[in-house]
Amino acid sequence: MNLPAGVWTIASDWANLEQAEAWIKKTSDADAWTFRNPQVSEREALGVLRRMKEKAPWLAVHGRSDWANLVQADALIGGHRSLPWEELAQRKTSGQALGFSVHNDAEWQRAKDCRADFIFFSPVYPTPSKEEILEVQGLEVLAEVCARGIPVIALGGILTRTEAQSCIDAGAHAVAVLRAAGELIL
């Protein structure tokens, strides 16, 4: 498996196809793209995914094995809104990487038990989307998780090159960004 290092950008919460096209253009320098939470119809989402697969350096799909398999995505990612992780592990295709979104030790163990190829670990820094939902983990906890042997994609509140580099220095394989998409290249 060739898991990209560097910056992963997350495509999330688009309201229309025009926003999706603008995102694709804006994030063309990223090392990997991930797709989650589209606010468009399933038909539109699949159209965008097909377009992303044409342009993506490496493409991961959150929670939807059917979509990931239809577009031959490079990875499938499980989270709290996806199918059960054990079922996702059974649905991934040969050669497709499997990742999970992890926020605590129990989720890390579950990802390991499901044979994760990588994990997203968050939130490293404060972020509006996780405020009052999840506790900020910080760099020390990130370093502990990175030392456990599963490649880690650090996520959550990473807005600057300094913050991204601090995550890499803590042992992260890569960083993922949402708000800094298209602006943060290492």
VENVEN-V306114 format. One record per run of one state. SS is the DSSP state (H for helix, E for strand, C for the rest). FROM is the first residue (numbers start at 0). LEN is the number of residues. Records with the same first field share a line. If there is no record, write none. Layout:
BEGIN
SS=FROM-LEN / FROM-LEN
END
This chain:
BEGIN
C=0-5 / 12-4 / 26-5 / 36-5 / 55-3 / 62-2 / 70-4 / 78-6 / 91-5 / 102-2 / 113-4 / 121-16 / 146-4 / 155-5 / 169-4 / 177-9
E=5-7 / 31-5 / 58-4 / 74-4 / 96-6 / 117-4 / 150-5 / 173-4
H=16-10 / 41-14 / 64-6 / 84-7 / 104-9 / 137-9 / 160-9
END
